Every structure is written in C-alpha cells, then in structure tokens.
Amino acid sequence: MHNWNDHFDLLIKSRTPLIFIRSREEERVETLVDQASKRLSPRRLATWDYINGLQRLLNSDGIGAKQPMAVLQWLQNLESSTPTILLAKDFHKFSEDAGIARMLRNLASELREKAHTIVLVAADWDPPKDLEDLLTILDLPLPKENELRSLLRNIANASDSTLEKDVLEELTHACSGLSEIRVRQVAARALAQRGRLSKEDLSEVLEEKRQSIAQSEVLEYFETNATQGDIGGLDSLKNWLNQRHQAFSDEARTFGLPLPRGVLLIGPQGTGKSLTAKAIAHSWSMPLLRLDVGRLFAGLVGASEARTRETIHRAEAMAPCVLWIDEIDKGFGGDARSDGGTSQRVLANVLTWMAEKTSAVFVVATANGVDRLPPELLRKGRFDEIFLLDLPSRQERSSILRLHINRKRPGISIPLEAIIDRTEGFSGAELEQTVIEGMHFAFAEKRELLETDLILASSQLIPLSRTAKEQLKFLKEWASSGRARPASLKIK
Ligand code: ATP
C-alpha cells in the first residue's frame, strides 16, 4: 500500500460517504483522522460515542448521547458549508438495528452531495453484505518503521532525554509489530524507571511483543532451543533449508532472488515435522509463531475472516519470523456445507496472502496426510517446496537412536545393530519412546542402560505404521508422482 495518509485524504476529497477503518487502535485512528482534517481544512473532525455524544464541536457537544440515530440525523441536516468528518466510535454495533442500517444506506447517497464523511473504526467486524457494498474499507497497518522511529524520537524529546542514534535504530527495529499504544506504554515505563530510553529497554520490548502475540489468541509465541543437530536423518530437507536460509540475506536480494515463502512438511505422526519447524526458527534466529488453525474458526461465525486478517498482520509485523501452521490438514479440511463456506473463505485469504506476500514471513505448515488437504494449497507457488517425511531408514534410525541416547545418557556406548533391525517402521518419536522405556527398565534395576533394555522396549511397542499401513502407502504413492520431495537422502 502506498502512503496511508495520502490514500485517506483522497477518499475524503473524493467525497466518500462511509469509510470503515479496520484497526484495533482507536486512539491512533483518531489522531490520524484529526491530522487529515487539518490537512484538508476547512474540514473539521467531530467524534461521537454512545456515552458522551458529539465531541470536539463547541456548539454541538453532547448531541446524540445515547442516541445513535440522533447523531446521524444531525449529520443529515448539517450544511455543506461546514464539511465534517464524523468519527463514530463503536458505531458498527448499532448497525444491526434496522433503522440505523436504513439511515446509513440513505446517508451513503445523500452525503455524496455534501462533503461530509462518516468514519467507523473496529477490529473484529465483518460488515453485513448490504452495508459492505456501501462501505469503503481501509486497513490500518501497525506502525511502519519510519513511524516508529519518529514516535520514539518524539517521546524522547518530550521528556527531554537523549536518545543515541544506534539505540534509536535498535529500538525501532525491536518495536516493529507493536501498536502505537504499546510502544507508548513501554516507553512510559522506561522513562519512569530510568529517566531515558536505552538499550536496556530492548528486553522489555521483546516481552511486550510476546504479550501482544499472546493477546491474539490465534498465535502463540513459541520458545524453543531446538537445532538441526537435534534432528536425526532428514538430510535432504536439512540441506534445502540451509540453502533457503541464505536466501534471506541482503546479498540474495541484490542477486535478484525472491524472499523464501515457506515449506510444507507432510508425513506420519512423530517423524519430526514439529521438531523441524522449531529448529528452523531457532537456527535462523527468528521468532517462532505457532498458528492454531482451530482457533481461527472458534467463536462467532463470520469473525473468522477478520481474525485471519489480523493474524496475518501481526505475523507480518513480526517479520522476519517463522509462522508455523500446525496440522493444516485438520484446520482447512472443513466441510463447506457444514460451516457455510467459512473455512473455504479463510483458506482463500491465507492462500492469496501466501502467493502475494513480500514480507520475510517463512511459513512452515505441517500435515499428516494429503487426502484432506485442499488442492489449491498444493499448487506450485504457494510453498517453495513440499517435503514428505517418511519413516526413518536404517541409517536414520541409527542416528536418531544415537542422538537420544547421547542426550539422555551421555557417555555410554551401546551396540545398536540389533535394535536398528528390530525397529523397522518406527517413527522418530517411537524411537525416542523406546529409549525412554529402556531407561525405565534399567533405572528400576538401578543399573546402566543396556542393549537388552532397548531390545525389550522395542518389542513391546507397536508402531503406528503397523496400523496405518494403507494410509502410508497412499501417501508415498502420491509423493512419488513428483508432488513432494523426499526429506531423506536416498542411499544406495
Ligand atoms: P505429529 O504429526 O504427531 O505432530 P511430528 O512429525 O510433528 O508429529 P515431532 O513432534 O516433531 O513429530 O516429534 C516428536 C518427538 O519425536 C520430537 O520432539 C523428537 O524428540 C522425536 N523425533 C521425531 N523425529 C525425530 C528425528 N528425525 N530425529 C530426532 N528426534 C526425532
């Protein structure tokens, strides 16, 4: 989007009667609209809320308190000689009323003659269809880098404190993804505690971000220490990821490479898909945001799309970051008939975003199967690559077992040949489970872990692959037709 202010000014100048600004930041919207009214003088700004009625107009203050219809009538009768922008707070809530809805529709045509504009502001509102066509919808993105920089500078100036240039840059960078109010809160706390903005505030900013993500309900800020060293096997996937990591650099941009989009990991349970998502974020030093698809759809019908948009905004504002969409097949496998098409529309929003996105948000989506995955998701151009994580080969089982034994009982050496032979069809998670079970046997007898413990443990575990054979076969056939790449290196 080009400059937001220019865009808004243009809408006002072209006599747009009804503007809906999608944002959670009501105060910031008021400031922006106020600035616009000054730029577009002699236009003036009036605000309305249910309790106080009209505000900011000396002679009309208080009109329409507790009477939403009255304020619309007031605007309807207002002379053209005083062009007015009416910022009506919470007004979307009253649009449910048939009378108000009718009046808004009438005004939508009348106001074109009069140069007055009604501005609505809300974050989670999907306007009813008949109103939607009359509204001009404008998203207000979270503050951009230059806005944050001047915001921080203004805060420092207002408190007469000095702000070193490099501190300003670091703070600006760290604050990306926070709303203006939150930046002000962090700054106010810092000023109260230390009397200035400094590098020490960085950790608080990060904490604030974590909380702003926590607020979103749909996104979770996921802490992890996992690295690629924790993953046994999957070498082809690891090589590919290392290559893509380099493609985030400025050199790659100069070279003409596009930003990596993301990867889809498909495979049976316990093959290391989640582990891979965590390792990517940690080894690329990016925050990991886990998206709970189920929660996108929870709650009010119709709110899902608004929630999706907000989630995407939040993730973009945190860029560079890894957006982990866990079990994407479960979330979007919804039945269009049962949910009124909501999951289809939400999916369409996500897909459009993925196809068009220019931000450094790397999407890692995981799925257990393909039968419930919408075909659009598998089309080229959504993900950079689709990988099939199969059950580990002999060699991979060896490295996975070794990894878990080394981590849990460092320093001991156990021959693994026999166990590797007996664990064909085990997933990585089941191999880990075998090691833990074996350790229980050893611990109960107060001795070190032995080969026999692992053999016993493996004989007692029935791997999922035995029961899910058909499904796995189907998945492999699907992948072998060139639709997905094997995550493991082929060995002769
Ligand atoms: P699900 O489909 O059930 O979500 P998943 O493929 O995401 O499964 P993970 O959660 O990554 O599986 O695996 C569970 C645990 O199993 C991991 O935390 C790890 O300890 C172990 N594990 C799985 N695969 C591997 C592997 N390739 N190397 C080492 N450990 C592994």
Residues whose N, C-alpha, C, O or C-beta is under 5 A from the ligand:
A	BS01	ATP	D230 I231 G232 G267 P268 Q269 G270 T271 G272 K273 S274 L275 I400 G428 A429 E432
